[in-house]
Amino acid sequence: MNIKRSPITLGFIVIGLGMLLVALGGCTSTPRFDPSTAPPPPSASGLIAMHNDRVQMLDRVWARVSVRAEGKDPRGEKFKEQGEGHLQIMRPDRFSLTIGKFEKTYFTLGANAEQYWTMDLSKSDNRLAMIGLQRLATAEKLDALGVPIHPHEMITLLGIVPIDPNAETTSRWSPDGQAVGIELPAKWGSVAIWFDAKTFTVSRTQAINDAGEVIASAKMWRYKPLAGLDPGEQGFAPGVIEVRAAGFDGFVRIEVSDPQSKAIRPVVFQPEKLSKIHRIHETIDLDQAFPNP
């Protein structure tokens, strides 16, 4: 089935990889650091413990976002687009990113425990929704959305999910010594999480397929305090998230402002109700359009 996407929509969808993804690639080696002769990196168990303590209060996050997509479309033509919207997350599996301009929403990307979806609202006479079930997700279906990772990994790539303290993994230096990484199993392949060697905040994440190829990456920096917590509590969310994906010649940069811990309306994570609110004209059931073998 051939589902056409505009270059703008493609750029925005690559985000949710988002979501939700970032230029994680490999770090550039320098002559000043040699991992083979460097002292042992901090232990994986220690990194995990510090990370889990740091993200403890990030079970729900609401934030305004400014999104810039820049690169080349499938025809090789350069494009640059910018929009504003909201990022809303409720761990462990509810995610929503909306993008628009002038207070009008043009695109949504979301997931809950059972479903994942995108909604293209850019054409007032042809608003399109694509919805699939998490348990039936395949690479072919996610490719139709412009998302190269399993929808369950959207939140994981943002670096705000606690890590199993009993995870069997080891730590390693990045080639330049600026980060320490661990690798964890994922729905498809694995996820690498890189911690800044000085602050131990998550600085990069990578989605890696079964062939060992990086298919999506996310880089985050400029952490901001989370408002709305009780006195004595604190949490920090990435202020900038830059996303890149294999096959997409460009990047999507999400700048986060006013991150808060606050109640989020359940409808945000309910695609059927969202379809009615947005007056969707056509809904594509991805599991019917791309039946599993």
One Martini backbone bead per residue (centre of mass of N, CA, C, O) as a GRO file, in nm:
protein
  293
    1MET     BB    1   0.096   0.036   0.023
    2ASN     BB    2   0.054   0.383  -0.075
    3ILE     BB    3   0.161   0.640   0.143
    4LYS     BB    4   0.145   0.969   0.139
    5ARG     BB    5   0.393   1.225   0.216
    6SER     BB    6   0.492   1.502   0.332
    7PRO     BB    7   0.781   1.657   0.413
    8ILE     BB    8   0.670   1.787   0.666
    9THR     BB    9   0.543   1.542   0.796
   10LEU     BB   10   0.794   1.372   0.802
   11GLY     BB   11   0.958   1.552   0.989
   12PHE     BB   12   0.761   1.534   1.230
   13ILE     BB   13   0.749   1.228   1.262
   14VAL     BB   14   1.046   1.178   1.329
   15ILE     BB   15   1.023   1.280   1.607
   16GLY     BB   16   0.838   1.090   1.767
   17LEU     BB   17   1.040   0.942   1.826
   18GLY     BB   18   1.097   1.044   1.894
   19MET     BB   19   1.006   0.971   1.891
   20LEU     BB   20   1.099   1.060   1.923
   21LEU     BB   21   1.559   1.170   1.800
   22VAL     BB   22   1.938   1.152   1.756
   23ALA     BB   23   2.258   1.257   1.710
   24LEU     BB   24   2.450   0.988   1.801
   25GLY     BB   25   2.608   0.821   1.686
   26GLY     BB   26   2.932   0.871   1.699
   27CYS     BB   27   3.205   0.961   1.850
   28THR     BB   28   3.475   1.162   1.824
   29SER     BB   29   3.788   1.106   1.813
   30THR     BB   30   4.077   1.162   2.019
   31PRO     BB   31   4.410   1.181   2.117
   32ARG     BB   32   4.341   1.226   2.437
   33PHE     BB   33   4.169   0.949   2.409
   34ASP     BB   34   4.194   0.605   2.545
   35PRO     BB   35   3.996   0.345   2.627
   36SER     BB   36   4.224   0.120   2.669
   37THR     BB   37   4.384   0.325   2.900
   38ALA     BB   38   4.161   0.390   3.068
   39PRO     BB   39   3.981   0.404   3.315
   40PRO     BB   40   3.727   0.281   3.449
   41PRO     BB   41   3.412   0.307   3.426
   42PRO     BB   42   3.135   0.353   3.543
   43SER     BB   43   2.905   0.166   3.656
   44ALA     BB   44   2.607   0.046   3.563
   45SER     BB   45   2.469   0.043   3.841
   46GLY     BB   46   2.538   0.338   3.913
   47LEU     BB   47   2.401   0.475   3.672
   48ILE     BB   48   2.117   0.363   3.723
   49ALA     BB   49   2.075   0.479   4.005
   50MET     BB   50   2.106   0.779   3.927
   51HIS     BB   51   1.888   0.786   3.712
   52ASN     BB   52   1.642   0.693   3.882
   53ASP     BB   53   1.660   0.931   4.077
   54ARG     BB   54   1.630   1.162   3.859
   55VAL     BB   55   1.339   1.033   3.726
   56GLN     BB   56   1.123   0.991   3.949
   57MET     BB   57   0.940   1.271   3.876
   58LEU     BB   58   0.876   1.176   3.552
   59ASP     BB   59   0.574   1.046   3.518
   60ARG     BB   60   0.483   1.349   3.442
   61VAL     BB   61   0.469   1.552   3.133
   62TRP     BB   62   0.441   1.904   3.060
   63ALA     BB   63   0.491   2.089   2.744
   64ARG     BB   64   0.625   2.326   2.561
   65VAL     BB   65   0.693   2.355   2.200
   66SER     BB   66   0.962   2.389   1.966
   67VAL     BB   67   0.975   2.315   1.610
   68ARG     BB   68   1.248   2.198   1.394
   69ALA     BB   69   1.266   2.125   1.045
   70GLU     BB   70   1.557   1.990   0.863
   71GLY     BB   71   1.619   1.921   0.505
   72LYS     BB   72   1.541   1.643   0.294
   73ASP     BB   73   1.353   1.518   0.069
   74PRO     BB   74   1.293   1.249  -0.139
   75ARG     BB   75   1.379   1.459  -0.388
   76GLY     BB   76   1.620   1.655  -0.258
   77GLU     BB   77   1.471   1.885  -0.122
   78LYS     BB   78   1.478   2.155   0.057
   79PHE     BB   79   1.377   2.209   0.407
   80LYS     BB   80   1.188   2.440   0.633
   81GLU     BB   81   1.040   2.406   0.959
   82GLN     BB   82   0.795   2.554   1.192
   83GLY     BB   83   0.668   2.497   1.533
   84GLU     BB   84   0.403   2.443   1.770
   85GLY     BB   85   0.340   2.286   2.105
   86HIS     BB   86   0.303   1.959   2.267
   87LEU     BB   87   0.429   1.769   2.548
   88GLN     BB   88   0.302   1.442   2.658
   89ILE     BB   89   0.359   1.242   2.963
   90MET     BB   90   0.291   0.892   3.073
   91ARG     BB   91   0.404   0.672   3.258
   92PRO     BB   92   0.523   0.417   3.051
   93ASP     BB   93   0.318   0.464   2.756
   94ARG     BB   94   0.241   0.777   2.733
   95PHE     BB   95   0.215   0.975   2.424
   96SER     BB   96   0.245   1.333   2.311
   97LEU     BB   97   0.255   1.514   1.992
   98THR     BB   98   0.213   1.855   1.900
   99ILE     BB   99   0.165   2.043   1.587
  100GLY     BB  100   0.183   2.401   1.496
  101LYS     BB  101   0.006   2.711   1.405
  102PHE     BB  102  -0.153   2.962   1.535
  103GLU     BB  103  -0.313   2.760   1.736
  104LYS     BB  104  -0.290   2.521   1.519
  105THR     BB  105  -0.331   2.192   1.449
  106TYR     BB  106  -0.138   1.956   1.221
  107PHE     BB  107  -0.003   1.744   1.434
  108THR     BB  108   0.005   1.397   1.554
  109LEU     BB  109   0.169   1.198   1.813
  110GLY     BB  110   0.103   0.861   1.950
  111ALA     BB  111   0.068   0.668   2.269
  112ASN     BB  112  -0.015   0.362   2.425
  113ALA     BB  113  -0.048   0.049   2.548
  114GLU     BB  114  -0.213  -0.039   2.261
  115GLN     BB  115  -0.141   0.225   2.085
  116TYR     BB  116  -0.083   0.401   1.768
  117TRP     BB  117  -0.032   0.743   1.616
  118THR     BB  118  -0.144   0.960   1.348
  119MET     BB  119  -0.220   1.315   1.256
  120ASP     BB  120  -0.327   1.485   0.963
  121LEU     BB  121  -0.428   1.848   0.970
  122SER     BB  122  -0.334   2.032   0.717
  123LYS     BB  123  -0.609   1.946   0.573
  124SER     BB  124  -0.934   2.050   0.594
  125ASP     BB  125  -1.042   1.823   0.360
  126ASN     BB  126  -0.798   1.592   0.469
  127ARG     BB  127  -0.809   1.430   0.745
  128LEU     BB  128  -0.556   1.207   0.884
  129ALA     BB  129  -0.553   0.870   1.016
  130MET     BB  130  -0.315   0.648   1.193
  131ILE     BB  131  -0.374   0.312   1.325
  132GLY     BB  132  -0.231   0.094   1.584
  133LEU     BB  133  -0.110  -0.195   1.730
  134GLN     BB  134   0.136  -0.280   1.934
  135ARG     BB  135   0.130  -0.604   1.903
  136LEU     BB  136   0.137  -0.548   1.560
  137ALA     BB  137   0.397  -0.421   1.515
  138THR     BB  138   0.588  -0.299   1.234
  139ALA     BB  139   0.813  -0.171   1.023
  140GLU     BB  140   0.612  -0.112   0.793
  141LYS     BB  141   0.409   0.056   0.961
  142LEU     BB  142   0.612   0.268   1.069
  143ASP     BB  143   0.702   0.371   0.789
  144ALA     BB  144   0.424   0.505   0.722
  145LEU     BB  145   0.490   0.722   0.962
  146GLY     BB  146   0.814   0.777   0.992
  147VAL     BB  147   0.890   0.538   1.206
  148PRO     BB  148   1.178   0.334   1.309
  149ILE     BB  149   1.030   0.258   1.579
  150HIS     BB  150   0.900   0.140   1.840
  151PRO     BB  151   0.649   0.290   2.018
  152HIS     BB  152   0.763   0.209   2.304
  153GLU     BB  153   1.044   0.389   2.252
  154MET     BB  154   0.977   0.691   2.265
  155ILE     BB  155   1.038   0.745   2.568
  156THR     BB  156   1.315   0.616   2.592
  157LEU     BB  157   1.466   0.825   2.397
  158LEU     BB  158   1.431   1.066   2.621
  159GLY     BB  159   1.558   0.967   2.907
  160ILE     BB  160   1.292   0.917   3.142
  161VAL     BB  161   1.334   0.613   3.205
  162PRO     BB  162   1.354   0.370   3.397
  163ILE     BB  163   1.589   0.124   3.507
  164ASP     BB  164   1.667  -0.185   3.550
  165PRO     BB  165   1.865  -0.284   3.813
  166ASN     BB  166   1.892  -0.597   3.678
  167ALA     BB  167   2.040  -0.534   3.440
  168GLU     BB  168   2.235  -0.683   3.180
  169THR     BB  169   2.520  -0.477   3.189
  170THR     BB  170   2.766  -0.258   3.049
  171SER     BB  171   3.018  -0.027   3.052
  172ARG     BB  172   3.131   0.256   2.834
  173TRP     BB  173   3.324   0.441   2.653
  174SER     BB  174   3.362   0.685   2.463
  175PRO     BB  175   3.592   0.777   2.231
  176ASP     BB  176   3.618   1.081   2.391
  177GLY     BB  177   3.519   1.059   2.709
  178GLN     BB  178   3.225   1.220   2.744
  179ALA     BB  179   3.096   0.925   2.780
  180VAL     BB  180   2.863   0.679   2.919
  181GLY     BB  181   2.759   0.347   2.827
  182ILE     BB  182   2.459   0.158   2.764
  183GLU     BB  183   2.290  -0.160   2.688
  184LEU     BB  184   1.949  -0.245   2.590
  185PRO     BB  185   1.682  -0.413   2.553
  186ALA     BB  186   1.428  -0.433   2.297
  187LYS     BB  187   1.180  -0.485   2.089
  188TRP     BB  188   1.398  -0.376   1.871
  189GLY     BB  189   1.675  -0.478   1.976
  190SER     BB  190   1.825  -0.177   2.097
  191VAL     BB  191   1.938   0.050   2.367
  192ALA     BB  192   2.132   0.339   2.394
  193ILE     BB  193   2.287   0.495   2.685
  194TRP     BB  194   2.415   0.825   2.743
  195PHE     BB  195   2.641   0.968   2.977
  196ASP     BB  196   2.760   1.222   3.118
  197ALA     BB  197   3.080   1.234   3.267
  198LYS     BB  198   2.999   1.477   3.473
  199THR     BB  199   2.664   1.467   3.529
  200PHE     BB  200   2.492   1.197   3.439
  201THR     BB  201   2.326   1.274   3.217
  202VAL     BB  202   2.138   1.239   2.953
  203SER     BB  203   2.272   1.286   2.611
  204ARG     BB  204   2.203   0.998   2.474
  205THR     BB  205   2.031   0.805   2.218
  206GLN     BB  206   1.976   0.462   2.080
  207ALA     BB  207   1.854   0.287   1.802
  208ILE     BB  208   1.896  -0.071   1.751
  209ASN     BB  209   1.919  -0.316   1.548
  210ASP     BB  210   1.980  -0.652   1.477
  211ALA     BB  211   2.237  -0.547   1.290
  212GLY     BB  212   2.366  -0.286   1.452
  213GLU     BB  213   2.195  -0.039   1.362
  214VAL     BB  214   2.137   0.294   1.352
  215ILE     BB  215   1.794   0.429   1.330
  216ALA     BB  216   1.800   0.613   1.597
  217SER     BB  217   1.836   0.945   1.756
  218ALA     BB  218   1.910   1.124   2.074
  219LYS     BB  219   1.964   1.460   2.182
  220MET     BB  220   2.038   1.611   2.509
  221TRP     BB  221   1.986   1.939   2.667
  222ARG     BB  222   1.928   2.182   2.879
  223TYR     BB  223   1.819   2.144   3.158
  224LYS     BB  224   1.500   2.153   3.336
  225PRO     BB  225   1.291   2.234   3.570
  226LEU     BB  226   1.020   2.095   3.738
  227ALA     BB  227   0.710   2.188   3.774
  228GLY     BB  228   0.472   2.099   4.039
  229LEU     BB  229   0.614   2.013   4.284
  230ASP     BB  230   0.687   1.929   4.579
  231PRO     BB  231   0.832   2.007   4.848
  232GLY     BB  232   1.166   1.874   4.799
  233GLU     BB  233   1.125   1.830   4.505
  234GLN     BB  234   1.293   1.700   4.199
  235GLY     BB  235   1.321   1.780   3.841
  236PHE     BB  236   1.451   1.699   3.502
  237ALA     BB  237   1.429   1.828   3.172
  238PRO     BB  238   1.477   1.853   2.859
  239GLY     BB  239   1.531   2.146   2.658
  240VAL     BB  240   1.676   1.970   2.428
  241ILE     BB  241   1.576   1.789   2.123
  242GLU     BB  242   1.754   1.585   1.893
  243VAL     BB  243   1.654   1.440   1.575
  244ARG     BB  244   1.736   1.126   1.417
  245ALA     BB  245   1.718   0.927   1.103
  246ALA     BB  246   1.720   0.680   0.906
  247GLY     BB  247   1.664   0.822   0.581
  248PHE     BB  248   1.700   1.118   0.709
  249ASP     BB  249   1.801   1.431   0.574
  250GLY     BB  250   1.821   1.543   0.896
  251PHE     BB  251   1.631   1.734   1.145
  252VAL     BB  252   1.485   1.750   1.482
  253ARG     BB  253   1.397   2.026   1.694
  254ILE     BB  254   1.328   2.038   2.047
  255GLU     BB  255   1.196   2.299   2.242
  256VAL     BB  256   1.165   2.335   2.587
  257SER     BB  257   0.891   2.472   2.784
  258ASP     BB  258   0.753   2.464   3.082
  259PRO     BB  259   0.794   2.220   3.261
  260GLN     BB  260   0.549   1.984   3.401
  261SER     BB  261   0.368   1.858   3.684
  262LYS     BB  262   0.056   1.740   3.557
  263ALA     BB  263  -0.245   1.705   3.467
  264ILE     BB  264  -0.378   1.486   3.213
  265ARG     BB  265  -0.580   1.438   2.968
  266PRO     BB  266  -0.701   1.140   2.857
  267VAL     BB  267  -0.768   1.217   2.551
  268VAL     BB  268  -0.471   1.241   2.449
  269PHE     BB  269  -0.469   0.893   2.462
  270GLN     BB  270  -0.738   0.888   2.252
  271PRO     BB  271  -0.786   0.838   1.923
  272GLU     BB  272  -1.095   0.826   1.884
  273LYS     BB  273  -1.154   1.101   2.021
  274LEU     BB  274  -0.959   1.272   1.853
  275SER     BB  275  -1.101   1.224   1.581
  276LYS     BB  276  -1.353   1.386   1.660
  277ILE     BB  277  -1.224   1.655   1.738
  278HIS     BB  278  -1.066   1.672   1.442
  279ARG     BB  279  -1.235   1.570   1.210
  280ILE     BB  280  -1.190   1.304   1.064
  281HIS     BB  281  -1.207   1.163   0.738
  282GLU     BB  282  -0.960   0.946   0.761
  283THR     BB  283  -0.900   0.597   0.851
  284ILE     BB  284  -0.609   0.402   0.905
  285ASP     BB  285  -0.565   0.062   0.939
  286LEU     BB  286  -0.263  -0.080   0.972
  287ASP     BB  287  -0.356  -0.388   1.018
  288GLN     BB  288  -0.504  -0.390   0.734
  289ALA     BB  289  -0.299  -0.261   0.533
  290PHE     BB  290  -0.070  -0.448   0.711
  291PRO     BB  291  -0.072  -0.756   0.728
  292ASN     BB  292   0.022  -1.010   0.900
  293PRO     BB  293   0.174  -1.319   0.829
   0.00000   0.00000   0.00000
